[in-house]
């Protein structure tokens, strides 16, 4: 049986019936298709339509929508709506129920993706190349990772205060006394206070002014400082630096690596490309590469 939690689905619907404002806690990320039970998905969809029209969604107002629903009739008809309302545990937990439902939906999608990858790999179609299958799987994974994220919408001021305190605590623990991720460049860190998850930082300048060199330095410093710790619940928490992904349209991975080696060893990159290295310089490159 694929991963599911029918109790969480009923508890969320019950919370919405009890207080339609609970819908606002999940509306940004939860969709009817995320429910494991299709009936629960249809109830959620009908409820959302009523609420978004400014009407009340509860067993009474929904009854007329489902009187002729054969699937609902098989499990008790309109009485099932009353049963859902009675299953409400706590309206405050609505967002948590929604996250549980969404997480299980993703797991079901991952299972389906895995099965499709295996089945496609067995394909004997001469036009169905492996690289094409990989690209399709990557696109599906990307879509799963970027759609329906539940970080948007309104946030309670209390949670924002807690986040601000955690940010200040992280800054206090760092030598540089900054709240964000240190770039390793003191003047930039002083001005920006480090890099933050909500930031979009644009480096602008004329060609050959050192934009890529600056970006690679920042990326390297953040990755080099990366440290994490495991909390009491077994979850990893970053305490310094960051995991870095670097995307470049003008330089290959080897060229970027050579540039970082050049920075760390103070050996000109053109000497590395042309092979004009002394034995001492080559030894420095080897030692630096091992450290990196």
C-alpha positions, 0 to 999 in steps of 0.5 A: 500500500503506498504511503498515506495517512487517511486520519490526517486527511480527515483531521484536516477536513474536520478542522476546516469544517470547524473553522473555515479559517483553517483553510488559509493555513494550507491553501498556498500549497495543498491541492485536491490531488495531494490527498491519497483518498480521492473522496477526501480530495473532492471534499477538499476541492468543494470546500475550497470553492465555497470558502473562496466564494465567501461561503461557509463550508461544513457538512450541511452546505456540502451535503447537496454536492455529494447527495448523488456521489456514488463513491461517498454513498458507499462509505455512508453518504452525507453521514460521512461528512458528519463523521469527518467533522467529528474527527477534528482534533485541533484547528491549530494543527491544520498546517501540520496535517497539510504538510503531512498530506503533502509529504506523503503525496511526494513520496507516492510520486517518488515511488511512481517515478522510480517504477517508471524509471525501471520500466523505461530502462527495460524498454527495447525501443531503439529511439528511447535513449538512456540519456533521454530517460535520465533527462525526463526523470530529472525534470520530474524530480525538479517539478516535484521539488519546486511545485507546491512548496509550503513556505509562502503565504502569511506567517505568524509574527511569533514564528518570525520573531523566533526566526529573527532570534535564531538568526541573531544567535547564529551571528553571535556564535560566528567570529565575524558576528554576522547573521548570514553566510560569510563570503570570506571578504570582510568588507562585503560581509560588513556591508551585507551582513553575509548572504541570506536565504531570501537574498538575490545578489547580482554582480554587475560589471563590464567584461573582464572586471573580475565578476566570475573571480569574485563569485568563485571566491565567495562560493569557495569560501562558503563551501570551505567553511561548511560545518554542521551538527546533528540535533537531538532529533537526528536532523542536520543543522548548518552552523557555518558556511553553506553547501554550494552549487555553482552554475556557469554558462561560460566556464567548464567545471575544470576551468572553475576548479583551475581558477580556484586552484590558482587563487589558493596557490597564487599560481597564474592560471595561464601557467597551469593551462600552458604547463609552464610550471616549476617542480615547486609550483606543481608540488604546491598544486598537488598539496592544495588539491589534496586540501581542497 
